[in-house]
Amino acid sequence: MIRAPICFSAVLVLAGCQATGSGSLQESAVEARQAVPRQSLSEAARVERCVATRDRYGELEERGDATANFEMAELYDVGCAVPHDPFRAYALYKAAAEAGHGKAALRLAHFLAGGKGIAGDWDESLFWFGVADRSGELTRLERRMMTWTTNRMERRLLERGQGDRIAEANTRAQEWSAAAD
């Protein structure tokens, strides 16, 4: 029977996790590797999905396909299977949103709301939130998150006496959606 503590990382083993009783440090390292495979496998599966997405949509993205632009933007946004590049992600989300992709409009709105990798722009953010809302593509959770963000932005604009910006963004989003239909 091995009487070594299970260490959840080989780093902990090398950093000084001591074996007790008859177990050795080498046995602890073996146990540590056996204790972690779920995390490693899920990370490996995530990277594998990213690579498959990149391979599937890479060429279509160059042709301007809205779904491909959205899928590739997500990869650039998190840096999975491609280098992390928020500017490229923003450009791809924008291209997909302009082509009518509702989830891309939502992600674009979040980029603009928080200035994630780009200069923030609440007017444009509210506009794209409106477009995303009218797309009919959002899940219930996405709609809740969007509502929370837009309410917070609108409250701050109203506090500053800039409520007209909210109405203008809503009008633009309605016009955009009507033109798309």
N, C-alpha and C positions, 0 to 999 in steps of 0.2 A: 504494500500500500504506500502510495506517495503522500508524504505529509508536507507538501509545499503549498504555499498560498497561491491561488490563481490570480495572476496579474493580467489585467485586461489590455495591456499593450506591451509589445516587446520593448518599447522605450523605457517603461517602468522597470522591466527586468534588467535592462542594461544600466539603468540609473540607480540601481541599488536594492531592488526587491530581493530580500534574502530568503533562501530556502530554510525550512526548519526540519528537524528530525532527520530521517534517512534520505530525504529528497535532495537533489542537487540543484544548482542554479540552472543547469542545462535542462533538467526535467521541468523546471518552472517555465522556462522559455517555450518548451514544447506545449505545455498546458496553456500558456498565454496565446500561442498561435491558434490553438484549437478553440479557445474561448471567443475569438474575434471574427470568425469567418462570416457571420451574418452581416456585419457592418461592411466588410470588404466586398462581399458579394453584391450587396445592394449598391455600393458605390461603383463597382465594376459594371453592374447592370445599367446604372444611370449613364455612365460614360458610353456604354455600348449603344444605348438608345440615342444619345446625342450624336454619335458617329453615324448611326443609321439615318437619322434625320438630316444630317449634313449631306450625306451621300445621296439621299433621296431628293432633297429640295435645292441643293447647291446650283445645279444647272438651271432649274426653273426660276430661281431667284434672279438670275442674270437676265432672264426674258421678261421679268416684271410680273410674274404670277403673284396675285395677292396672298394666297395661302402660303406659298413658298417664302415670300417676303416676311410674313408673320413668323413662320417657323424658324427661319434663319435669324430674325431679329431676337427671338427668345434665346437662341444659342449665343449670339454676340452679347446679349444683355448679361448673361451669367458666366460667359467664358467657358462653355462646355463644348469640346471638340473643335473649337475655334478660339482665337485670342479674345479676351474680354475687351470689348470696344463699345462703350456707350454711345459714341457718335454714330457709328455704323448701325447700331441697334435702333437709335432714334430715326435715322434716315429710312431704314427698312420698315419700321412701324408706321412712319408717316406715309410711305408709298403704299403700303397695304391698306391703311385707313382711307387714303384718298381713293383707293380702288373699291371701297365699300366693305372692308373687313371690320366687323363690329368689335371683335376682341382686340384688334390692333388699335382701333380708335381709343379703347379703354386704356391700353398700355401707354399709348402716346399721351393721353390726358394725364396719366400719373407721372410720366416723364416731365411734362410741362408744369405740373402742380408743384413738384418738389425740386425742379431744377436738377434732376438726376443726370449728371454728365453734360448738361446743357444749361443755358440761362432759363430760369423759370418764367413762365408767362401765364398768369391766371386767366386772362381773357381767352387765350387760345385753349387753355386747359378746360375751362367751362364749356367752350364750344365743342371740343372733342368728347367730353363727358356726355353732352347732349346728343351727339351723333351716335355714340356707343349705346346710350339708353334707348334710342329709337331704332336701333338695328335689330332688336329681337334675338340677338345671339348670346346674351349674357346669362350666366347662371344666377341663381338666387343669391348666392354668396357674393358674387361679383357685383350684383346690383346693390347689396347692402354696403359693401365697402365703398362703392362709388357714391352712394347717398351720404355716407358719413363724411367722405372727403369733400364733396360739393357743399354740404351744409356748413362745414367748418370754413371753407373758402368764402361762401356767401355771407356768413356771419361777420367775418373780418372785413369784407368789402362794405357791408352795411354800416359797421362801426366807423368806417372811414368816410362815410357819406358817398360811397361810390356804387350805390345800388343800380344805377343805370347801366353799368357794365354787365350785370347779371342778365338784365332783360335783353340787352344787345346780343350777348352770347346765345341765349335761348332762341331768339329770333333767327339768328344765323343758322343754328343747328336745325331748326324747323324747316328753313328754306333749303338747306343742304339735303335733308332727308326727303323732302318733297321732290326735289330735282332728281334724286337717286331712284325714286319709285317710278 
